[in-house]
Amino acid sequence: MKKKIILVLVAITLSLGIYAQIYEPIKWKQVIKQTSDKTADIIFRASIDEGWHLYGLNIPKDGPRATSIVFETLSNANKVGKLLAPSKLQKAYDANFDMELNWYIKEAIFIQKISFTDASTVKIKGYVEFMACNDQSCLPPSQEPFSLGINASEEIKQVVTKSIIPSLPTNYWKPVINELKSFGDSKGNNGTTSLWLIFLAGLLGGFLALFTPCVWPIIPMTVSFFLKRSNNKSRGRRDAILYGLAIIIIYVVLGLLITLIFGASALNSLSTNAIFNLIFFALLVVFAVSFFGAFEITLPASWSTKLDDKADKTAGFVSILFMAFTLVLVSFSCTGPIIGTLLVQVSSTGSLLAPAIGMLGFAVALSIPFSLFALFPSWLKTLPRSGGWLNSVKIVLAFLELALALKFLSVADLAYGWRILDREVFLSIWIVIFILLGLYLLGKLRFAHDDSSKHSSVLGVFLSIISFSFAIYMVPGLWGAPLKSISAFAPPLYTQDFNLFNEEVHPAFTDYEQGMAFAAENKLRVILDFTGFGCVNCRKMEATVWTDPIVKSLLKQDFVLISLFVDDKTALNQPFEVIENGRTRNINTVGDKWSYLQRIKFGANAQPFYVMLDNEGRPINKSFTFDENPANFVKWLKIKKF
């Protein structure tokens, strides 16, 4: 700290000779560009002399003075969003302060959007605080005052007409669906691969559901019932196999109904909807507390009783179908959270078949034991009896559900900008959860109504090692380690206050029009990134692909990266209506606007979705979807420059 103070004092002393000449290496110009009847952009432009640099908005503690814009007076207007800094930010070691810093050279532009009711009444006053340095010395921190009004003077009106952001061409929103298709199918994972992964995810969920107290005890009871129900064993086996098929039919039909009722687009929107994620967070917490033994969740007994009666009164496959419905209802308290989580995840793909394929995988896994034990009844004797071990499975699931619930809370937190579950808070809670899980598996932690053995088994020891190791693996994340294996669940790195990791890629813009205007002015190509706070695969791409050195270099040097969050709940200053597929839709939020842009311009609705555009909004390559192989993304980026 003392060293830093001495360096600053020396720098200021050296700069006195420069100040004797009233040297000003940075010259500021402030203008207002009215973007609509109710909004305007306040634009601060700094011209930086050769050899000098202006420090960025975020500077480490004990470093030089960061650039900041202070509004002392903002009459009859309100700031909208954060201060934008579209100019290229340099990062390098600064010998003046003995630390790595960031700064601007040649030019720096800062934009603050405001809203108002009456433009003529807007008055703005404040100052820009900044510090300029070259390779040898620094000038003392300075303040550049400004006083602006939208109709303040004829001089401002003239400057506004020559604003650094040109008027937008209408073709920025012009549909280019056919042009995009002419390049061929999207690069990345194709639909077949995605559906196979969804099926496998459902299969895994089904096998997990088998080892729960709601399902496992039903297996021997149900198979024995079918074998005794018929006079001959072959017919009993046939009925039991049909029972397994009935389970599959029920779950697949359920998946199809969900798609038909909501539609693929609505399901995708629902999976990233903040309110829906809050509701699902609450449900998972309730289920977890129930699994811990606080209370029991059961559906009305009359439902299963009525289905049992129907099964007795009917014959053939219909009676078996009613028996399968009974299983679905009885096992709901254990299968419900697994099925719900599966449907939420697959709905984000935007595929019509995804929910049905996921449910097919789940049902196949659930039906396998019924069919196998029906074919080989003698195996029933070797089946482990239900007991304390099943209760242990239930409590382990409770820990996992509690951890998973935080993922859904995080989506809502990011969408609404609450910042109550930033990355370090999220990781801290997960670390505690998995440490407690490890202690439970070792027999060091007990719960009410837990009748499992107080001594840990060999399996429990191995599982506890996994749980403790996972908790330790997450610890470096508190200081900014990327933790790629959980990047799909944890909040993005930019939400972390203390971050030593500086390899992540940030978009230059999160506004389409501003980003395209900047690209047009600087003759650059654009990568349009349709993403979402609740998009799991988006986080994976950002953590595993964008951080690749070649990808990072290409994105920063050759393109303007614009990220558009389709689930951003920030209200638009001017909501509007559109007619889409014969229906009138209200576009009320920023996310609504970007989702509509993706549908109307590119004919897509799933995320992640990447489009390469020229600076006039026309596609210059096929689109790119989810693919965790950086080499494939590099190939897509390395096309001939237009």
ROLO-610973 format. One line per field, with one value per residue (C-alpha): residue number from 0; x, y, z. Coordinates in nm, 2 decimals. Layout:
! ROLO-610973
n	NUM:...
xx	X:...
yy	Y:...
zz	Z:...
END
This chain:
! ROLO-610973
n	0:1:2:3:4:5:6:7:8:9:10:11:12:13:14:15:16:17:18:19:20:21:22:23:24:25:26:27:28:29:30:31:32:33:34:35:36:37:38:39:40:41:42:43:44:45:46:47:48:49:50:51:52:53:54:55:56:57:58:59:60:61:62:63:64:65:66:67:68:69:70:71:72:73:74:75:76:77:78:79:80:81:82:83:84:85:86:87:88:89:90:91:92:93:94:95:96:97:98:99:100:101:102:103:104:105:106:107:108:109:110:111:112:113:114:115:116:117:118:119:120:121:122:123:124:125:126:127:128:129:130:131:132:133:134:135:136:137:138:139:140:141:142:143:144:145:146:147:148:149:150:151:152:153:154:155:156:157:158:159:160:161:162:163:164:165:166:167:168:169:170:171:172:173:174:175:176:177:178:179:180:181:182:183:184:185:186:187:188:189:190:191:192:193:194:195:196:197:198:199:200:201:202:203:204:205:206:207:208:209:210:211:212:213:214:215:216:217:218:219:220:221:222:223:224:225:226:227:228:229:230:231:232:233:234:235:236:237:238:239:240:241:242:243:244:245:246:247:248:249:250:251:252:253:254:255:256:257:258:259:260:261:262:263:264:265:266:267:268:269:270:271:272:273:274:275:276:277:278:279:280:281:282:283:284:285:286:287:288:289:290:291:292:293:294:295:296:297:298:299:300:301:302:303:304:305:306:307:308:309:310:311:312:313:314:315:316:317:318:319:320:321:322:323:324:325:326:327:328:329:330:331:332:333:334:335:336:337:338:339:340:341:342:343:344:345:346:347:348:349:350:351:352:353:354:355:356:357:358:359:360:361:362:363:364:365:366:367:368:369:370:371:372:373:374:375:376:377:378:379:380:381:382:383:384:385:386:387:388:389:390:391:392:393:394:395:396:397:398:399:400:401:402:403:404:405:406:407:408:409:410:411:412:413:414:415:416:417:418:419:420:421:422:423:424:425:426:427:428:429:430:431:432:433:434:435:436:437:438:439:440:441:442:443:444:445:446:447:448:449:450:451:452:453:454:455:456:457:458:459:460:461:462:463:464:465:466:467:468:469:470:471:472:473:474:475:476:477:478:479:480:481:482:483:484:485:486:487:488:489:490:491:492:493:494:495:496:497:498:499:500:501:502:503:504:505:506:507:508:509:510:511:512:513:514:515:516:517:518:519:520:521:522:523:524:525:526:527:528:529:530:531:532:533:534:535:536:537:538:539:540:541:542:543:544:545:546:547:548:549:550:551:552:553:554:555:556:557:558:559:560:561:562:563:564:565:566:567:568:569:570:571:572:573:574:575:576:577:578:579:580:581:582:583:584:585:586:587:588:589:590:591:592:593:594:595:596:597:598:599:600:601:602:603:604:605:606:607:608:609:610:611:612:613:614:615:616:617:618:619:620:621:622:623:624:625:626:627:628:629:630:631:632:633:634:635:636:637:638:639:640:641
xx	0.00:0.28:0.46:0.14:0.11:0.48:0.44:0.13:0.31:0.61:0.39:0.21:0.54:0.67:0.35:0.39:0.63:0.36:0.09:0.31:0.23:-0.14:-0.11:-0.44:-0.39:-0.76:-1.03:-1.40:-1.71:-2.06:-2.37:-2.73:-2.89:-3.27:-3.36:-3.74:-4.01:-3.93:-3.57:-3.23:-2.86:-2.61:-2.28:-1.94:-1.65:-1.29:-1.02:-0.69:-0.35:-0.09:0.11:-0.15:-0.43:-0.74:-0.82:-1.14:-1.45:-1.34:-0.99:-0.85:-0.82:-0.50:-0.47:-0.52:-0.84:-1.10:-1.31:-1.65:-1.94:-2.12:-2.47:-2.51:-2.84:-3.08:-3.40:-3.72:-3.54:-3.43:-3.13:-3.21:-2.97:-2.60:-2.34:-2.23:-1.86:-1.85:-1.49:-1.22:-1.06:-0.69:-0.54:-0.17:0.08:0.12:0.47:0.34:0.13:0.29:-0.03:-0.23:-0.48:-0.72:-0.74:-0.85:-0.62:-0.70:-1.07:-1.32:-1.70:-1.95:-2.32:-2.59:-2.95:-3.22:-3.60:-3.83:-4.18:-4.11:-3.78:-3.79:-3.78:-3.47:-3.17:-2.84:-2.54:-2.24:-1.88:-1.65:-1.37:-1.07:-0.69:-0.45:-0.11:0.16:0.45:0.65:0.42:0.06:-0.14:-0.34:-0.70:-0.91:-1.28:-1.45:-1.78:-2.08:-2.42:-2.67:-3.03:-3.20:-3.31:-3.05:-2.90:-2.87:-2.52:-2.63:-2.90:-2.63:-2.41:-2.69:-2.76:-2.40:-2.41:-2.15:-2.43:-2.58:-2.95:-3.04:-3.11:-3.45:-3.29:-3.15:-3.49:-3.56:-3.62:-3.33:-3.46:-3.42:-3.08:-2.97:-3.10:-2.91:-2.59:-2.71:-2.80:-2.68:-2.33:-2.32:-2.50:-2.78:-3.13:-3.07:-2.78:-2.97:-3.27:-3.04:-2.90:-3.25:-3.34:-3.03:-3.11:-3.46:-3.33:-3.09:-3.38:-3.59:-3.32:-3.28:-3.65:-3.64:-3.42:-3.67:-3.90:-4.21:-4.11:-3.88:-4.12:-4.39:-4.18:-4.21:-4.57:-4.69:-4.51:-4.64:-4.99:-4.98:-4.83:-5.10:-5.37:-5.36:-5.41:-5.10:-4.76:-4.72:-5.03:-4.92:-4.58:-4.76:-4.97:-4.67:-4.49:-4.80:-4.79:-4.44:-4.56:-4.86:-4.61:-4.43:-4.75:-4.87:-4.54:-4.50:-4.86:-4.80:-4.49:-4.69:-4.98:-4.74:-4.60:-4.94:-5.09:-4.80:-4.61:-4.23:-4.19:-4.40:-4.21:-3.88:-4.01:-4.15:-3.81:-3.64:-3.94:-3.83:-4.17:-4.18:-3.83:-3.93:-4.22:-4.01:-3.75:-4.01:-4.15:-3.81:-3.74:-4.07:-4.00:-3.65:-3.78:-4.03:-3.76:-3.56:-3.86:-4.04:-4.37:-4.50:-4.64:-4.91:-5.18:-5.54:-5.59:-5.93:-5.75:-5.56:-5.86:-6.08:-5.81:-5.78:-6.16:-6.15:-5.87:-6.08:-6.39:-6.23:-6.04:-5.75:-5.51:-5.75:-5.73:-5.35:-5.35:-5.54:-5.29:-5.01:-5.20:-5.21:-4.83:-4.78:-5.00:-4.85:-4.49:-4.56:-4.39:-4.06:-4.09:-4.25:-3.93:-3.73:-3.99:-4.04:-3.67:-3.63:-3.92:-3.78:-3.44:-3.56:-3.81:-3.52:-3.43:-3.73:-3.79:-4.15:-4.03:-3.80:-4.06:-4.19:-3.84:-3.74:-4.05:-3.98:-3.64:-3.78:-4.06:-3.83:-3.60:-3.90:-4.07:-3.76:-3.76:-4.14:-4.08:-3.76:-3.90:-4.21:-4.01:-3.78:-3.99:-3.72:-3.52:-3.77:-3.61:-3.27:-3.42:-3.30:-3.58:-3.69:-3.57:-3.33:-3.12:-3.41:-3.46:-3.09:-3.15:-3.44:-3.23:-2.95:-3.21:-3.32:-2.96:-2.94:-3.28:-3.19:-2.87:-3.07:-3.33:-3.07:-3.02:-3.38:-3.36:-3.05:-3.23:-3.50:-3.23:-3.04:-3.35:-3.47:-3.13:-3.18:-2.82:-2.91:-2.75:-2.42:-2.18:-1.98:-2.30:-2.43:-2.10:-2.08:-2.42:-2.33:-2.01:-2.20:-2.47:-2.21:-2.01:-2.33:-2.41:-2.06:-2.11:-2.45:-2.30:-2.03:-2.30:-2.20:-2.54:-2.88:-3.24:-3.57:-3.74:-3.41:-3.40:-3.10:-2.78:-2.58:-2.26:-2.15:-2.12:-1.83:-2.05:-2.13:-1.75:-1.69:-1.98:-1.88:-1.53:-1.70:-1.92:-1.63:-1.41:-1.68:-1.71:-1.33:-1.33:-1.57:-1.36:-1.13:-1.45:-1.49:-1.18:-1.30:-1.19:-1.41:-1.53:-1.63:-1.80:-2.07:-2.08:-2.43:-2.57:-2.37:-2.43:-2.19:-1.85:-1.95:-2.18:-1.88:-1.74:-1.39:-1.26:-0.90:-0.99:-0.96:-1.00:-1.37:-1.52:-1.78:-2.00:-1.93:-2.30:-2.63:-2.84:-2.89:-2.93:-2.64:-2.41:-2.50:-2.45:-2.11:-2.02:-2.14:-1.93:-1.62:-1.68:-1.68:-1.86:-2.10:-2.16:-2.51:-2.55:-2.91:-2.88:-3.07:-3.00:-3.17:-2.99:-2.78:-2.60:-2.53:-2.33:-2.14:-2.05:-1.92:-1.72:-1.57:-1.57:-1.54:-1.25:-1.04:-0.75:-0.81:-1.19:-1.13:-0.88:-1.11:-1.42:-1.23:-1.03:-1.25:-1.61:-1.84:-2.00:-2.37:-2.54:-2.92:-3.09:-3.43:-3.54:-3.43:-3.73:-3.63:-3.94:-3.92:-3.96:-4.21:-4.39:-4.53:-4.76:-4.68:-4.89:-4.72:-4.88:-5.22:-5.20:-5.14:-4.85:-4.74:-4.37:-4.33:-3.97:-3.62:-3.63:-3.96:-3.80:-3.49:-3.70:-3.92:-3.61:-3.48:-3.81:-3.90:-3.56:-3.40:-3.69:-3.54:-3.65:-3.39:-3.08:-2.78:-2.81:-2.53:-2.55:-2.27:-2.38:-2.22:-2.26:-2.58:-2.76:-2.72:-2.61:-2.26:-2.25:-2.47:-2.59:-2.42:-2.59:-2.46:-2.12:-1.87:-1.58:-1.38:-1.23:-1.57:-1.65:-1.31:-1.39:-1.72:-1.55:-1.27:-1.46:-1.35:-1.39:-1.65
yy	0.00:0.24:0.16:0.25:0.58:0.67:0.58:0.81:1.09:1.05:1.04:1.36:1.54:1.44:1.57:1.92:2.01:1.89:2.09:2.41:2.38:2.31:1.98:1.80:1.46:1.37:1.59:1.53:1.59:1.53:1.51:1.39:1.18:1.16:0.80:0.83:1.06:0.93:0.82:0.96:0.85:1.07:1.01:1.09:1.07:1.10:1.17:1.04:1.17:0.93:0.75:0.82:0.61:0.65:0.40:0.19:0.19:-0.10:-0.07:-0.28:-0.14:0.06:0.13:0.46:0.65:0.47:0.66:0.75:0.97:1.14:1.29:1.57:1.68:1.47:1.68:1.53:1.22:0.87:0.66:0.34:0.05:0.07:0.29:0.12:0.13:-0.01:0.10:-0.17:-0.21:-0.29:-0.50:-0.50:-0.47:-0.10:-0.03:0.29:0.10:-0.24:-0.43:-0.54:-0.27:-0.19:0.12:0.29:0.43:0.67:0.69:0.60:0.62:0.59:0.58:0.63:0.58:0.80:0.82:1.11:1.24:1.58:1.63:2.00:1.99:1.76:1.92:1.73:1.84:1.66:1.57:1.30:1.20:1.04:0.99:0.99:0.82:0.74:0.48:0.72:0.93:1.02:1.33:1.39:1.28:1.54:1.64:1.74:1.92:1.89:2.06:1.94:1.97:1.81:2.15:2.35:2.52:2.52:2.40:2.08:2.02:2.04:1.80:1.55:1.54:1.43:1.18:0.90:0.65:0.67:0.62:0.26:0.10:-0.07:-0.40:-0.46:-0.62:-0.75:-1.13:-1.33:-1.68:-1.79:-1.64:-1.81:-2.15:-2.11:-2.16:-2.50:-2.66:-2.51:-2.61:-2.78:-3.08:-3.19:-3.27:-3.65:-3.63:-3.39:-3.63:-3.92:-3.72:-3.63:-4.00:-4.10:-3.82:-3.96:-4.31:-4.20:-4.02:-4.34:-4.56:-4.30:-4.31:-4.69:-4.67:-4.46:-4.58:-4.50:-4.73:-5.01:-5.18:-5.18:-5.40:-5.74:-5.67:-5.58:-5.86:-6.12:-5.98:-6.03:-6.38:-6.49:-6.32:-6.57:-6.95:-7.00:-6.85:-6.76:-6.54:-6.38:-6.30:-6.15:-5.93:-5.81:-5.72:-5.54:-5.36:-5.23:-5.12:-4.94:-4.74:-4.64:-4.54:-4.33:-4.13:-4.08:-3.96:-3.72:-3.58:-3.54:-3.37:-3.12:-3.03:-3.01:-2.79:-2.55:-2.59:-2.60:-2.22:-2.18:-2.45:-2.29:-1.96:-2.13:-2.30:-1.96:-1.78:-1.62:-1.67:-2.04:-2.09:-1.94:-2.17:-2.47:-2.36:-2.36:-2.70:-2.86:-2.71:-2.85:-3.19:-3.18:-3.09:-3.38:-3.62:-3.51:-3.65:-3.33:-3.44:-3.68:-3.57:-3.80:-3.76:-3.82:-4.19:-4.19:-4.14:-4.46:-4.64:-4.55:-4.66:-4.99:-5.04:-4.96:-5.22:-5.49:-5.41:-5.41:-5.68:-5.71:-5.43:-5.16:-5.31:-5.32:-4.96:-4.86:-5.05:-4.85:-4.53:-4.64:-4.68:-4.33:-4.18:-4.38:-4.30:-3.93:-3.80:-3.95:-3.94:-3.59:-3.39:-3.60:-3.58:-3.21:-3.13:-3.34:-3.16:-2.82:-2.90:-3.06:-2.79:-2.54:-2.72:-2.59:-2.94:-3.07:-3.42:-3.34:-3.39:-3.71:-3.85:-3.76:-3.93:-4.23:-4.28:-4.23:-4.48:-4.74:-4.74:-4.76:-5.05:-5.27:-5.43:-5.52:-5.69:-5.87:-6.00:-6.11:-6.31:-6.45:-6.48:-6.66:-6.34:-6.19:-6.39:-6.22:-5.87:-5.67:-5.60:-5.24:-5.10:-4.84:-4.83:-4.69:-4.42:-4.33:-4.30:-4.06:-3.84:-3.83:-3.72:-3.45:-3.30:-3.32:-3.16:-2.88:-2.81:-2.83:-2.59:-2.32:-2.34:-2.24:-1.96:-1.83:-1.81:-1.58:-1.38:-1.31:-1.23:-0.97:-0.84:-0.90:-1.01:-1.21:-1.53:-1.42:-1.69:-1.69:-1.71:-2.00:-2.19:-2.14:-2.30:-2.59:-2.65:-2.67:-2.90:-3.15:-3.14:-3.22:-3.50:-3.65:-3.64:-3.81:-4.09:-4.14:-4.18:-3.86:-3.69:-3.82:-3.71:-3.77:-4.10:-4.21:-4.58:-4.66:-4.80:-4.56:-4.70:-4.61:-4.89:-4.94:-4.79:-4.50:-4.43:-4.42:-4.20:-3.97:-3.94:-3.83:-3.58:-3.43:-3.42:-3.23:-2.98:-2.92:-2.89:-2.60:-2.41:-2.24:-2.11:-1.87:-1.69:-1.71:-2.05:-2.13:-2.47:-2.59:-2.91:-2.71:-2.40:-2.50:-2.47:-2.19:-1.82:-1.67:-1.54:-1.17:-1.19:-1.26:-0.97:-1.12:-1.28:-1.37:-1.53:-1.30:-1.53:-1.51:-1.34:-1.06:-0.92:-0.58:-0.50:-0.64:-0.42:-0.52:-0.17:-0.02:-0.31:-0.30:0.07:0.03:-0.24:-0.03:0.27:0.05:-0.18:-0.49:-0.82:-0.93:-1.24:-1.23:-1.45:-1.54:-1.66:-1.66:-1.65:-1.99:-2.14:-2.43:-2.50:-2.12:-2.13:-2.44:-2.27:-1.96:-2.16:-2.43:-2.28:-1.90:-1.93:-2.12:-1.89:-1.91:-1.85:-1.57:-1.40:-1.43:-1.30:-1.00:-0.90:-0.99:-0.94:-0.73:-0.97:-0.89:-1.11:-1.08:-1.24:-1.36:-1.39:-1.04:-0.91:-0.54:-0.35:-0.17:0.21:0.17:-0.17:-0.25:-0.50:-0.73:-0.97:-1.31:-1.62:-1.44:-1.36:-1.03:-1.04:-0.78:-0.71:-0.57:-0.66:-0.66:-1.04:-1.03:-0.80:-1.02:-1.34:-1.18:-1.07:-1.43:-1.57:-1.31:-1.24:-1.59:-1.83:-1.99:-2.00:-2.22:-2.11:-2.10:-1.97:-1.79:-1.59:-1.43:-1.10:-0.83:-0.48:-0.43:-0.72:-0.99:-1.34:-1.44:-1.79:-2.07:-2.04:-2.23:-2.41:-2.60:-2.78:-2.80:-2.87:-2.54:-2.66:-2.67:-2.31:-2.19:-2.35:-2.16:-1.83:-1.86:-1.78:-1.55:-1.18:-1.00
zz	0.00:0.09:-0.23:-0.43:-0.25:-0.31:-0.68:-0.71:-0.53:-0.76:-1.07:-0.96:-0.89:-1.24:-1.39:-1.26:-1.54:-1.79:-1.61:-1.63:-2.01:-1.93:-2.12:-2.18:-2.34:-2.31:-2.45:-2.38:-2.58:-2.44:-2.66:-2.63:-2.90:-2.86:-2.97:-2.93:-2.79:-2.44:-2.44:-2.52:-2.51:-2.33:-2.51:-2.36:-2.61:-2.50:-2.76:-2.63:-2.75:-2.89:-2.62:-2.34:-2.20:-2.00:-1.73:-1.75:-1.53:-1.30:-1.15:-0.86:-0.52:-0.46:-0.83:-1.02:-1.03:-1.24:-1.49:-1.35:-1.46:-1.18:-1.23:-0.98:-1.14:-1.35:-1.36:-1.50:-1.63:-1.51:-1.59:-1.78:-1.73:-1.66:-1.82:-2.15:-2.26:-2.62:-2.69:-2.69:-2.35:-2.34:-2.06:-1.96:-1.68:-1.57:-1.43:-1.27:-1.03:-1.04:-1.13:-1.43:-1.53:-1.81:-2.01:-2.34:-2.61:-2.89:-2.81:-2.54:-2.57:-2.28:-2.32:-2.06:-2.16:-2.00:-2.01:-1.96:-2.01:-2.16:-2.35:-2.32:-1.93:-1.90:-1.74:-1.68:-1.48:-1.35:-1.42:-1.56:-1.32:-1.48:-1.48:-1.77:-1.78:-2.04:-2.01:-1.78:-1.58:-1.48:-1.45:-1.13:-1.13:-1.31:-1.35:-1.67:-1.59:-1.82:-1.84:-2.10:-2.20:-2.49:-2.63:-2.44:-2.74:-3.12:-3.09:-2.92:-3.18:-3.45:-3.27:-3.21:-3.59:-3.63:-3.34:-3.33:-3.35:-3.70:-3.77:-3.80:-4.14:-4.15:-4.27:-3.92:-3.84:-4.19:-4.19:-4.33:-4.27:-4.64:-4.67:-4.35:-4.48:-4.80:-4.61:-4.50:-4.17:-3.84:-3.73:-3.39:-3.24:-3.48:-3.36:-3.36:-3.12:-2.89:-2.88:-2.79:-2.51:-2.39:-2.40:-2.20:-1.94:-1.91:-1.87:-1.60:-1.42:-1.44:-1.29:-1.01:-0.95:-0.91:-0.60:-0.40:-0.12:-0.34:-0.63:-0.51:-0.27:-0.55:-0.78:-0.60:-0.49:-0.84:-1.03:-0.77:-0.82:-1.19:-1.17:-0.92:-1.11:-1.39:-1.38:-1.60:-1.56:-1.92:-1.92:-1.59:-1.74:-2.05:-1.83:-1.63:-1.96:-2.08:-1.74:-1.83:-2.17:-2.01:-1.79:-2.11:-2.29:-1.99:-1.96:-2.34:-2.38:-2.09:-2.27:-2.59:-2.41:-2.25:-2.59:-2.76:-2.48:-2.45:-2.78:-2.83:-2.83:-2.52:-2.34:-2.42:-2.29:-1.98:-1.90:-1.89:-1.73:-1.40:-1.22:-1.33:-1.21:-0.87:-0.84:-0.93:-0.68:-0.41:-0.51:-0.50:-0.16:-0.03:-0.17:-0.02:0.32:0.28:0.19:0.50:0.70:0.81:0.66:0.39:0.05:-0.08:-0.33:-0.21:-0.14:-0.31:-0.64:-0.63:-0.47:-0.76:-1.01:-0.82:-0.85:-1.22:-1.26:-1.09:-1.28:-1.63:-1.81:-2.06:-2.13:-2.00:-1.64:-1.67:-1.79:-1.47:-1.26:-1.43:-1.35:-0.98:-0.98:-1.13:-0.86:-0.57:-0.67:-0.74:-0.43:-0.54:-0.92:-0.94:-0.87:-1.12:-1.39:-1.34:-1.35:-1.67:-1.85:-1.75:-1.89:-2.22:-2.29:-2.34:-2.66:-2.84:-3.00:-3.04:-2.96:-2.66:-2.38:-2.53:-2.58:-2.23:-2.08:-2.30:-2.15:-1.80:-1.86:-2.02:-1.71:-1.48:-1.66:-1.71:-1.36:-1.39:-1.72:-1.62:-1.29:-1.47:-1.72:-1.45:-1.13:-0.94:-0.94:-0.70:-0.42:-0.48:-0.48:-0.18:0.06:0.12:0.45:0.59:0.28:0.08:0.34:0.30:-0.08:0.00:0.21:-0.04:-0.30:-0.06:-0.05:-0.44:-0.48:-0.24:-0.45:-0.78:-0.64:-0.62:-0.99:-1.06:-0.80:-0.98:-1.31:-1.15:-0.96:-1.29:-1.49:-1.24:-1.14:-0.77:-0.71:-0.40:-0.53:-0.69:-0.79:-0.46:-0.25:-0.47:-0.45:-0.07:-0.03:-0.26:-0.07:0.26:0.11:-0.02:0.30:0.49:0.24:0.29:0.67:0.63:0.41:0.68:0.95:1.13:1.06:1.14:1.07:1.24:1.13:0.97:1.06:0.84:1.00:1.21:1.08:0.73:0.47:0.23:-0.04:0.19:0.25:-0.13:-0.19:0.09:-0.07:-0.39:-0.21:-0.01:-0.32:-0.51:-0.23:-0.23:-0.61:-0.58:-0.32:-0.58:-0.75:-0.46:-0.60:-0.97:-1.09:-1.39:-1.26:-1.61:-1.49:-1.31:-1.54:-1.65:-1.30:-1.13:-1.20:-1.45:-1.35:-1.40:-1.09:-0.87:-0.67:-0.62:-0.93:-1.01:-1.34:-1.64:-1.93:-1.97:-2.27:-2.22:-2.50:-2.63:-2.63:-2.49:-2.71:-3.08:-3.23:-3.04:-3.13:-3.50:-3.51:-3.36:-3.61:-3.90:-3.79:-3.75:-4.05:-3.84:-3.86:-3.58:-3.38:-3.25:-2.94:-2.84:-2.49:-2.16:-1.79:-1.75:-2.05:-1.93:-2.26:-2.30:-1.98:-2.10:-2.42:-2.25:-2.00:-2.23:-2.58:-2.55:-2.30:-2.56:-2.65:-3.03:-2.99:-2.75:-2.98:-3.28:-3.09:-2.96:-3.27:-3.57:-3.44:-3.24:-2.99:-2.91:-2.64:-2.63:-2.32:-2.42:-2.05:-1.94:-1.74:-1.76:-1.87:-2.21:-2.20:-2.48:-2.49:-2.83:-3.00:-3.29:-3.50:-3.52:-3.68:-3.68:-3.31:-3.14:-2.89:-2.64:-2.62:-2.27:-2.17:-2.31:-2.32:-2.52:-2.77:-2.83:-2.84:-3.10:-3.30:-3.30:-3.42:-3.68:-3.83:-3.81:-3.76:-3.44:-3.08:-2.90:-2.72:-2.76:-3.11:-3.28:-3.61:-3.80:-3.97:-4.18:-4.04:-4.23:-4.06:-4.33:-4.25:-4.39:-4.26:-4.14:-3.78:-3.49:-3.20:-2.90:-2.95:-2.67:-2.91:-2.94:-3.27:-3.44:-3.32:-3.45:-3.80:-3.80:-3.71:-3.96:-4.28:-4.55:-4.46:-4.66
END
